[in-house]
């Protein structure tokens, strides 16, 4: 494993973290009364769009998992449409799971769906960029010892941290503290965001610390 590969990963992760900071700070210069708490739904949309766009651009520039096969324009278009379907399906699935975990079924539908979109951006979109719309590849990467590159390890860590962060963010909601950030789904989306950022920072550090023990099978 080359240190340059770890540096590329770290650089990409730092850029992703910077995109969240931009989505949080920059809109306040153009939108009146914009804030993460006060206009949370707007922030959810901007953050998901910014992070998603940056992830796609990073994938196109860095090409962490280059394919040796040449694909026609039709196949590329079909793959893109398949990715879109997978992402939308992921949003629906996350929405259903969130409702099963206690989110309002009828009330706050928009809030729940936008939170599901944000969580899908942190997890599913990341998988689509790195692994493509191949379920078998996803199952392989998220199985024990299934990672074949440092990018796969990073994907495992960031996905797990994002989901755990969202889950932990739900704990303060039922408490009677009467805080503005306890309104659904602010604490969960912030928890997912902090978890995602933590995963982006932890992944390259963990890989660097364990670089001598990590061995990858050929694809």
C-alpha positions in Angstrom: 0.0 0.0 0.0 1.4 3.3 -1.0 1.3 6.4 1.2 0.3 8.4 -1.9 -3.0 6.4 -2.0 -3.7 7.2 1.6 -3.0 10.9 0.9 -5.4 10.9 -2.1 -8.1 9.4 0.2 -7.4 11.9 2.9 -7.5 14.8 0.4 -10.8 13.6 -1.0 -12.3 13.2 2.5 -11.1 16.7 3.5 -12.8 18.2 0.4 -16.0 16.3 1.3 -15.9 17.8 4.8 -15.2 21.2 3.3 -18.3 20.9 1.1 -20.5 20.4 4.3 -18.9 23.6 5.8 -19.7 25.5 2.5 -23.3 24.2 2.5 -23.7 25.4 6.1 -22.0 28.8 5.9 -22.2 30.1 2.3 -26.0 30.1 1.9 -26.3 32.6 4.7 -24.7 35.2 2.4 -27.5 34.9 -0.1 -30.5 33.7 1.8 -32.1 35.8 4.4 -32.4 34.3 7.9 -30.7 31.1 6.8 -29.5 28.8 9.6 -29.2 25.1 10.2 -31.9 25.2 12.9 -34.1 28.0 11.7 -34.4 26.9 8.1 -33.4 23.2 8.5 -35.3 21.8 5.5 -33.5 24.3 3.3 -30.2 23.3 4.8 -31.0 19.6 4.2 -31.6 20.2 0.5 -28.5 22.4 0.1 -26.3 20.0 2.1 -27.4 16.9 0.2 -27.0 18.6 -3.2 -23.6 20.0 -2.3 -22.2 16.8 -0.8 -23.6 14.7 -3.6 -22.2 16.9 -6.3 -18.8 17.0 -4.7 -18.7 13.2 -4.3 -19.6 12.7 -8.0 -16.9 15.3 -9.1 -14.3 13.6 -6.9 -15.1 10.2 -8.3 -14.8 11.5 -11.9 -11.5 13.2 -11.1 -9.8 10.6 -8.9 -11.3 7.5 -10.4 -10.5 5.3 -7.4 -11.8 2.1 -9.0 -11.0 2.5 -12.7 -12.6 0.0 -15.0 -10.5 -1.8 -17.7 -13.6 -2.3 -19.9 -14.7 0.2 -22.4 -18.4 1.0 -22.3 -20.5 2.5 -25.0 -22.4 5.7 -24.5 -25.7 3.7 -24.3 -24.3 1.5 -21.5 -23.0 4.5 -19.7 -26.4 6.2 -19.9 -28.1 2.9 -18.7 -25.7 2.8 -15.8 -26.5 6.4 -14.9 -30.2 5.8 -15.0 -29.8 2.6 -12.9 -27.8 4.7 -10.3 -30.6 7.2 -10.2 -33.2 4.5 -9.6 -31.1 3.0 -6.9 -30.6 6.3 -5.2 -34.4 7.1 -5.3 -35.1 3.6 -4.0 -32.7 4.1 -1.2 -34.5 7.3 -0.2 -37.8 5.4 -0.1 -36.3 2.5 1.9 -34.6 4.8 4.4 -37.9 6.7 4.7 -39.7 3.5 5.6 -37.0 2.4 8.1 -37.0 5.8 9.8 -40.8 5.6 10.1 -40.5 2.1 11.6 -38.1 3.5 14.1 -40.6 6.0 15.3 -40.8 8.9 12.9 -44.3 10.4 12.3 -46.1 8.4 9.5 -48.4 11.2 8.3 -47.1 14.3 9.9 -43.7 15.7 8.9 -43.6 13.5 5.8 -41.5 16.1 3.9 -39.1 16.4 6.9 -38.7 12.6 7.1 -38.1 12.2 3.4 -35.5 15.0 3.2 -33.7 13.4 6.1 -33.8 10.1 4.2 -32.4 11.9 1.1 -29.5 13.3 3.2 -28.8 9.9 4.7 -28.9 8.3 1.3 -26.4 10.9 0.1 -24.0 10.0 2.9 -24.3 6.3 2.3 -25.9 5.1 -1.0 -24.6 7.8 -3.3 -21.1 7.2 -1.9 -21.5 3.5 -2.7 -22.8 4.3 -6.2 -19.9 6.5 -7.0 -17.3 4.0 -5.8 -18.9 0.6 -6.6 -21.5 1.3 -9.2 -25.1 -0.1 -9.3 -24.0 -3.7 -8.6 -25.6 -5.2 -5.6 -23.3 -8.2 -5.5 -20.3 -5.8 -5.3 -22.0 -4.0 -2.4 -22.6 -7.2 -0.5 -19.0 -8.2 -1.1 -17.6 -4.9 0.2 -19.8 -4.9 3.3 -19.0 -8.5 4.1 -16.2 -9.6 6.4 -12.8 -9.1 4.8 -14.6 -8.0 1.6 -12.6 -4.8 1.0 -10.3 -4.8 -2.0 -8.9 -1.3 -1.6 -8.5 1.5 0.9 -11.5 3.2 -0.8 -13.6 0.1 0.1 -12.4 0.4 3.7 -13.2 4.1 3.8 -16.7 3.4 2.4 -17.3 0.8 5.1 -16.3 3.2 7.9 -18.1 6.3 6.6 -21.3 4.4 5.9 -21.3 2.8 9.4 -20.5 6.1 11.1 -23.3 8.0 9.2 -26.0 5.4 10.2 -24.8 5.2 13.8 -24.7 9.0 14.0 -28.3 9.3 12.7 -29.4 6.6 15.3 -27.7 8.4 18.2 -29.2 11.7 17.1 -32.6 10.3 17.8 -32.0 9.9 21.6 -32.5 13.5 22.6 -35.8 13.9 20.8 -38.2 12.5 23.4 -36.5 14.3 26.3 -38.4 17.3 27.7 -35.6 19.8 27.4 -37.7 21.9 24.9 -34.6 22.8 22.8 -35.0 24.1 19.2 -32.6 21.3 17.9 -35.0 18.6 19.3 -37.5 19.4 16.6 -37.7 16.5 14.1 -35.4 15.7 12.3 -32.8 18.2 13.3 -30.9 16.1 15.8 -30.9 13.1 13.6 -29.7 14.9 10.5 -27.0 16.6 12.6 -26.1 13.3 14.1 -25.8 11.7 10.6 -23.7 14.7 9.5 -21.3 14.5 12.5 -21.1 10.7 12.0 -20.3 11.2 8.3 -17.6 13.8 9.1 -16.2 11.5 11.8 -16.0 8.6 9.4 -14.2 10.7 6.8 -11.6 11.6 9.4 -11.3 8.2 11.0 -11.0 6.2 7.8 -7.6 7.5 6.5 -6.2 7.5 10.0 -7.4 3.9 10.7 -6.0 2.8 7.3 -2.7 4.5 7.9 -2.4 2.9 11.4 -3.2 -0.6 10.0 -1.5 -0.3 6.6 1.0 -3.0 7.4 -1.8 -5.5 8.3 -4.1 -4.6 5.4 -3.9 -7.0 2.4 -6.2 -6.8 -0.5 -7.2 -9.6 -2.9 -7.1 -8.8 -6.6 -10.4 -8.0 -8.3 
